[in-house]
Amino acid sequence: MLVDFAVEISLPFAPGIGWSPGLSDKVEFDDFNLTEREFPMTSDRLPLAELAAKSGDGDFLRALAESVLQLIMEADVEGLIGAGRYERGEARQTWRNGYRERSLDTRLGTLNLKIPKMRSGSYFPSFLEPRKTVEKALVAVIQEAWINGVSTRKVDELVQAMGMTGISKSSVSKLCKDIDERVNAFLKRPLGGDWPYLWLDATWLKMREGGRIVSVAAIIAVAVNTEGKREIVGLHIGPSEAEPFWTSFLRDLVRRGLSGVKLVVSDAHEGLKAAITRVLGATWQRCRVHAMRNALAYVPKGQHTMVAAAIRQAFIQPDHDGAVQTWRHVADQLRARWPKLGAFMDDAEADVLAYMAFPSQHRTKLHSTNPLERLNKEVKRRADVVGIFPTEDSIVRLIGAVLLEANDEWQLQHRYMQVEAMADLNPPAIEEEKPLQITPRAA
């Protein structure tokens, strides 16, 4: 965790002191009303002249920051205890119980702090907030890469930029164990209820395997339940996008409780459509954005705007039948000039327009994988920092931590889809009228 300090100070005359850019000289640390008896660790004002005389530029600022933070912690603990050091009174809640050391990495260097302990209760300063799960995962991946002998100058510079002065296998093991437990519990949690909509998308990452660098696909699955809530339901790492790969992933989701899937939205990955039909029995929606790019590849660049506008006419129709009719009409108009485009539209019709058969309130989020775009960007941003992952476990650790935090944020947001329209997915069954029975007496 890197902390920026903007220190503004006023010093007594101390020759030979240089100043770094961005520092001013206005504020004095003179107004702490603490006597030496109440606060024996520091006097009523910071010994700035003494610190400046004993330290160079960088050491002086680091020592100054340590003194300021130590003073803040002592004042916090005194407020929690209800009395100063050695002071007796009815307001006292507990007693001091020594210190525990803690280092803080800042742009001024590593600060060596002593956090006060109490006999009862606990104290942790607010400026030393524990690292987030993703930050821990990033550190763990970099450390693991270093230990496995795959470090590069780029990784070395990154480690130094993060303020890390050394790496030990014991610290890596402890850090990874904590992250792995949380990530695995999240990725393997049971899935209850029905999930009508499922989005799948693949992000390609580089991993070291057997002395070679290979590309692996990280598949992220996001689903919406009948309450309109969106959740990340799965992560799968594999070397290819063949049907067995997708089948294995989807079956794992089903074993965890994924059910009631009506529509799966994804790009045209090899083998995925067959796996969806076999495992889920759901409809497949081909990402409309990617399908449009594929269609425009059959026409000259100068005609992209005209062709795209013509194809979009099908997407603004009010229902599925109107969309199909318009799609076929546009395909016939373009076929004479670009036969390959016409054939492509014939083949893609059912998959690109599948979402039009679902409630209109949901369609804006069903026609493409764009709902995963922001999530994928965050995954790529974190993965690019690492570059080449040392192991598959390190991919699951880092990407899983990103997904865990994103999922937690989603649960605090409003519903992703309207609940009222969910009823249209499962229309109530209409009881058949029983035939009129004529009794023998009536006959």
N, C-alpha and C positions, 0 to 999 in steps of 0.2 A: 504494500500500500504506500504510494508516494504522496507526500504532503508538501505543499508549497507554503513557505513562510515569507510573508511580507513584513519585515521588521523595520520599524521607524523608531530611532533612538536619538538621544541627546547625550553626548559624551563629555566628560571633563577633558581638559587638554591632554592628549595622548599622542605624542609624535610618532610618525612612522606607520600610521594606520591608513590603509587604502580602502576604498569603498567600491563595491560592485554596482553595476548599473541597476537602476530600479529601486535603490534604497534611498530613503530620505532621512532627515535628521531633525525631527520635530518633537516626537512624543517622548516624555521622560517616564521612567518606571520608578517614580518617587512617592506615589500616593498609596502604598500598601501599609495600612495602619496596623502592623503587627510588631509586637515587641520581641526581643530576643528570647524572653522566657516562654512566650506563647509559641514561637516558631523558631527554635534554635537552629534548624537546618539552614535557614537563610536569614539575613538581616532585614531591616525594614526597607532597604533598597538594594537593588542588585549591584554587586561590585563590578561595575562596568570597566572602570579604569584598570582594576586588577586583572580582569579577564583580557583586556586589550593588551596589556603589557606582557602577559605570559603567552599569548597566542598570536598566530599569524592571522591573516584575513579570514581564511576559511575556518580555521580552528576557533577563532573568536566568535564568529557568527553561530557555529555549531554549539559552542559552550553557552552562548547567550540563549539559544533556543532551548537547550536542556534546562537551564536555570528557570526560564519562564514557565515551561511545562511542569517542572517539578514543583514550583510555587503554586501553580493552579491545582495540582493534585493534592498537595498538602492542605490547601484551603477547602477543597471539596470534602476531604476526609474529616477535617475538623468540624464541618457543618453536619456531617452524618453522625459523628460521635456526640456532638452537642457540647463539647468542651475542648479547650486547647490542651496541649501536651502538659502533663503533670498537674493539670487543673482539676479540682474536685468540685462537684456540684450536683444538684438534683437533676439537672438537664442531661447529664452524661448518660449515654445509652450503652456504650461498650468501651473497650480499651484497644489501643494499638497492639499490633502483633508482628512487628518487623516489616520487611519489604520483600518484594520479588522483582527480579530484574526483567526488563523487557526492552528490546531494541526497536527503534522506529526508523525506517528508511525514508529519508527526505532528500530533496535536492541539495541540501546543505551537507549531506552525508548521513551516516548512521548515528542516531542519537541513543545514548545509553541511559535509560530511565529506570527509576526505582518506584514501583507502584506500591503504595502503602497497603498493608493488610490489617484486618481487624479480627479480634477474637471471635466475634459473632457477626454474621452478615457478610456481605461481600461488597467490593468496590472495584469498578472498572471504568477508567476515564472515557468520556464520550469521544475524544479525539483519537482514540485507539480502537475504533470499531473493528470487529472481526472481519476478515476478508469474506467477500461474497463467494458463493459456491463456484461461480464461473472463474473468478480470479484464482481461487485455489486450484481449479482444474488446469488453468493455463500454466501456472507455476509448476504443477506436477508433471505436465507433459514436457515442458522444457527441461526440467530436472531429469526426467526419465530418458530423454534423448541424450543428454549429456552423459549419463551413467552407462548407457548402452553403446557408447562410442560412436555415435552418429552426429556429434556436434560439428558445427561449422562456424566460420567467423561471424556470420550473421546471428546465429544463436548466442554466441559468446557476447556479442555487443548487446543483444537484447537482455541477457541476464544482468549485465553490468548496468544497463539503463534502468532496470527494475530495482537496483540497489542491492542485489544479492551478492555477497562476498564469498560465499562458499556453498557447496552442495554435499550433503551426506546421504548415504543410502538409507539410514535409519529414519531421517526426516521425510524422505520421499515415501518410504513404506507407510509411515503413519499418516501422511497427508493423503496418499492414494486410497488407503483403506477407508477413511472417513467419507471421501467422495464416492467411492465405488458403492458403499452401502446405501447411500441416499439415492444415487442414480439408478442402481439396479432395482431398488424398491419401487421407484417411480416407473421405470420401463416395464416392470413385470407385474404391476398392480392389476387386480381383477377389474374387468369392465362390465358393469351392470346396466341393465335396461337396453332399449333399442337405440341404434345409431343410424338414422336414415341416410345420412350423407357422409361420404368418406373421400378425402383428398389424399393423393399419393404423389410424391415428387422425389426425384433423385438428385443428389449433389455428388459430384465426382471429386475424390480426394486422392492424394498421393501417400503411399505407405511403403516402408522398407520391408522386404520379405526375401529371406534367403540370399542376402547380398545384392538384391535387385530392387529397383524402385518400380512399383506397380500402381495402377489406378484401381481404386475400389469405389463402389457406389454406396453412398449412405442414403437409405430410403427413409423418409420421414412420413408418418401417417397422422393426419389430423381428421377428426370426426366431430359431427354435431349430433347431440342427442335430441330426444323428443321435447325437451324443455328449452331448446334453442341455444344451449350452452356449447361452446367450442372447446375441445380439449385435444392435446397431443396424446395419441394413443399408442405410438410405437416408433421404434428406430431399429433398422436392420442394416448390417454391413455385409456386402458380398462382392465377388469379383466380376459378376456379369449381370445382365438383365434378361436372361433366358427364362423360359416358363418354370422350370424347377425352382429357380430362385424366388420368383414371385409367389409360387404356390406354397413354398415353405413359410414365407413371411405371412401370408394371409391365413394360413392354417394356425399359425401361432396366435394371431389376433383372435381367431375364433375360439381357440382353447382358453383364452383369457376371458372370454365372455362377449366378444363383439357379435352382435346379432341385429336383425332387422334392417340390414343395409339395403337401400333401394337404388342408390346411384353412387358410382365411383367415378371421381373426376381425376384425370391424369393426362400426361402427354402420351404419345403413341409409342410406348416402350414395347420392345419385342417380348412376346409371350405373356404380356399382362392381361390382354383381353380374354384369352383362353383360361387363365388362372382365375380371373374374376367370375367367369361363368361356372367354372368347375367348383370353386370353393364357396363363393358367396351367393351365386345365382342372382346377381344384381345387374342392372343396366350400366353400360360404360359410357361416360361422356368424355369425348376427346377434347383436350384443351383447345378452345376456340382461337386463342391468340397464336399458339404454335401452328394450328391448322392453317390459319391465314398466311403465316410466313411461308409455309410449305406450298400453298397455292400460288403465291406471288413469285415463287422461284421459277414458274413456268412461263412468265411473261417478261418482256423487257422492262428495265427499271423505269423508263419514262412513262409506262402505262400502269404503274403500281397504284397510283391514286385513283384512276378511273375504275380499275378492276376491283379494288378494295371497296370502293363506294357501292358498286353494283352488288357484290356479295353481301354486304351489310344490310341490304334491303330485306333479306330473309330474317335477320335477327330482330327487326323492329315489328314483326308481325305479332298479332295478339295471341295466336294459338299455334299449336303444333302443325295442324293441317295447312294453315296459311303459310307457315314458314317453309314447309316442304314444297308447296306449290310454287312459291317465289324462288326457292333454291333451284328447282328444276328448270324454271323459265330462264333464270340467269345463266345456268349451265348451258342450255341450248343456244343462247345468244353468243356466248363466248366460245363455244365448241368449234364453230366454223373457222375462227381465226387462230385459236390455240387448242388443238385437239387433245393434247396431253392434259391441259387444265380441265377440259370437260370430263375426261376420264377420271381425273382425280376427284372432282366434285361428285361424280356418280358413286365412287367408292366410299367417300367420306360422309355422304349425306346422313345416314342413320346415326353415325357416331357424333358428328358435330351438332346435330339438332336434337339430340336425345333430351337435353335439359328442358326443351320447350314443352314437354309433356308433364312437367312438374309445376307446382303452384307458382303463379306469376310473382308473388311477393319474395320468392327465394331465388328467382332466376338470375338476378344480377350477381350472385355469388356462386352460381353453379356452373357457369359456362366455361370457366377456366381455372387454372391453378394460381391465379393472382392472389387469392387470400393467403398463400404460403410465401409470397414474394418477400415480404419484410422479414419473415422468419429465416428464409434461406440466405438473405443478405447478411444477417447477423451471424449465421453459421459460417458462411464463407469468410467474413471479416475475422472471426476468431481463428478459423483454420489457416488463413493466409499468414497469420503471425507465426504459426509453427512451421508451415511449409511442408515438410515431409514428416509424417507421423512414424514413430519407431515401431509401434505395434497396433494391432486392432483394438486392444483394450484401451489404449490411449485415445483412440478416436471416439469410442463409446464414452469414455470418461469426460472428454471436453465437450463433444456435441451433446451428450446426454445432460450435462450440467446446463448448457445453454437452453435446451428444451425444457428442463425442469423449471428454470426461472421464468421463461416465457409463459409456460402453462400457469404458474402461480399468478402472474400478472393478468392473464385472461380471466381468471376466476373472479377478479375484483371488478371486471368490466360488466357492462350491460349485456343482455342476451344478444347473441350474434345473429339469430334469425327469429322471426315472428313465430310465436307459439300457436297462434290461431290457425295459421296455414298448415300446421303439422297434421291437423285432423283430416285434411284433404288427401293425405297420403294413404290413410286407412279408412276409407268410407265405411260407415256402418252397414253390416249385412242386412239385407231385406228378407224378412221371413216369407217363404213361399206360402200362398194361400192353400189351405187344405181343400181337396175336392169335396163337394157336397155328398155326404153319404145318405142314401135312401134306405130306410129300414123296411123290413118286409111288411110291417103294418101300414106304413105310409104308401107303399106300393099297392 
